[in-house]
Amino acid sequence: MSRKPRQRAARERRRSRNAYPKERTSTPQPGPLPSPAISLKDVTRTYGHGDAAVHALNGVSIDFGPGTWTAVMGPSGSGKSTLLHCAAGLERVDSGRVLVDGTDITHASDADLTALRRGRIGFVFQSYNLLGSLTAEENVALPLKLARAPWTPADVRRALDEVGLSGRTGHRPRQLSGGQQQRVAIARAIVTRPSVLFADEPTGALDSTSAAGVLDLLRDLADRGQTIVMVTHDPAAAAHADATVFLRDGAFTGRADGADARAIADRLLTLEASPCGA
Ligand SMILES: Nc1ncnc2c1ncn2[C@@H]1O[C@H](COP(=O)(O)OP(=O)(O)OP(=O)(O)O)[C@@H](O)[C@H]1O
């Protein structure tokens, strides 16, 4: 299927299954909603003190439904990365609560947070963060070794196969294109079968063709039930997700389900144009 009809079909699927409608008065849902994969409840995070204090998150409450792909957008400095880091247990919140699969991690010990990040959270960065001296296969095996859970080389091959790189297992990062390196990074992030895959600008360093390939891959993962939370500045990338949530000045300002790139861009422009605190 070519990309446009594929995106249209995906949008229709998303519309019909989105479990967390926040702005629509939708028809009654059959049965109870599944528990969110990630839940932020009235979360605050401030950097610095006194006059220099920056309220990066200012009472944010958002649920990310299991098996949904959500894009997080907002003007520069609106708190997107801070939200991602707090939701992934990379940073602690000042107040409020963070739940992963219903488990409250707000006051988890450092050891428990490390175990959570190794076993239940996957992270993909704009800059891939692969180890240059290791092959694709060795990079993907790393989180399995760190998690100290039982694993086999077949687990690694399966993850590389899922991202379409079964023919590149022995290549080192410098022997791969940017898009292929990001695919290795995604394989590394999903090899532990995490509850949530966080992606911080996963297409930010890629040309448009490679970016489209990575977004199609994320779509496939979401369609197979992977929860994904992705920060992006690109409305076209956000349009691939099931929903987009918008932040401004550290606050949640709204959500769009199944919106196309034009509608997302318009909403972002409105946010950027309105005066601070409005
Ligand atoms: N470690 C830090 N120390 C001090 N201030 C910080 C720190 N991290 C983030 N901030 C501030 O918190 C606010 C939110 O930052 P954050 O990186 O979450 O925003 P963002 O929406 O991801 O921005 P961008 O789109 O530019 O990447 C910004 O004003 C930023 O300067």
Ligand as a Chemical Component Dictionary entry (heavy atoms), coordinates in Angstrom:
data_LIG
# 
_chem_comp.id                   LIG 
_chem_comp.type                 NON-POLYMER 
_chem_comp.pdbx_formal_charge   0 
_chem_comp.three_letter_code    LIG 
# 
loop_
_chem_comp_atom.comp_id 
_chem_comp_atom.atom_id 
_chem_comp_atom.alt_atom_id 
_chem_comp_atom.type_symbol 
_chem_comp_atom.charge 
_chem_comp_atom.model_Cartn_x 
_chem_comp_atom.model_Cartn_y 
_chem_comp_atom.model_Cartn_z 
_chem_comp_atom.pdbx_ordinal 
LIG N1  N1  N 0 18.372 20.435 34.012 1  
LIG C1  C1  C 0 17.750 21.606 33.886 2  
LIG N2  N2  N 0 18.099 22.660 34.631 3  
LIG C2  C2  C 0 17.460 23.852 34.540 4  
LIG N3  N3  N 0 16.413 24.070 33.710 5  
LIG C3  C3  C 0 16.019 23.050 32.944 6  
LIG C4  C4  C 0 16.645 21.768 32.974 7  
LIG N4  N4  N 0 16.023 20.951 32.097 8  
LIG C5  C5  C 0 15.045 21.679 31.521 9  
LIG N5  N5  N 0 15.038 22.942 32.042 10 
LIG C6  C6  C 0 14.097 24.023 31.687 11 
LIG O1  O1  O 0 12.787 23.499 31.837 12 
LIG C7  C7  C 0 11.938 23.962 30.795 13 
LIG C8  C8  C 0 11.374 22.766 30.053 14 
LIG O2  O2  O 0 12.444 22.105 29.394 15 
LIG P1  P1  P 0 12.204 20.872 28.427 16 
LIG O3  O3  O 0 13.543 20.461 27.908 17 
LIG O4  O4  O 0 11.390 19.849 29.123 18 
LIG O5  O5  O 0 11.332 21.537 27.277 19 
LIG P2  P2  P 0 11.033 21.009 25.804 20 
LIG O6  O6  O 0 9.605  21.317 25.536 21 
LIG O7  O7  O 0 11.463 19.596 25.673 22 
LIG O8  O8  O 0 11.970 21.980 24.955 23 
LIG P3  P3  P 0 12.608 21.795 23.490 24 
LIG O9  O9  O 0 11.456 21.629 22.539 25 
LIG O10 O10 O 0 13.331 23.085 23.259 26 
LIG O11 O11 O 0 13.515 20.609 23.528 27 
LIG C9  C9  C 0 12.807 24.853 29.916 28 
LIG O12 O12 O 0 12.587 26.197 30.305 29 
LIG C10 C10 C 0 14.211 24.430 30.241 30 
LIG O13 O13 O 0 15.134 25.499 30.067 31 
# 
loop_
_chem_comp_bond.comp_id 
_chem_comp_bond.atom_id_1 
_chem_comp_bond.atom_id_2 
_chem_comp_bond.value_order 
_chem_comp_bond.pdbx_ordinal 
LIG N1  C1  SING 1  
LIG C1  N2  SING 2  
LIG C1  C4  DOUB 3  
LIG N2  C2  DOUB 4  
LIG C2  N3  SING 5  
LIG N3  C3  DOUB 6  
LIG C3  C4  SING 7  
LIG C3  N5  SING 8  
LIG C4  N4  SING 9  
LIG N4  C5  DOUB 10 
LIG C5  N5  SING 11 
LIG N5  C6  SING 12 
LIG C6  O1  SING 13 
LIG C6  C10 SING 14 
LIG O1  C7  SING 15 
LIG C7  C8  SING 16 
LIG C7  C9  SING 17 
LIG C8  O2  SING 18 
LIG O2  P1  SING 19 
LIG P1  O3  DOUB 20 
LIG P1  O4  SING 21 
LIG P1  O5  SING 22 
LIG O5  P2  SING 23 
LIG P2  O6  DOUB 24 
LIG P2  O7  SING 25 
LIG P2  O8  SING 26 
LIG O8  P3  SING 27 
LIG P3  O9  DOUB 28 
LIG P3  O10 SING 29 
LIG P3  O11 SING 30 
LIG C9  O12 SING 31 
LIG C9  C10 SING 32 
LIG C10 O13 SING 33 
# 
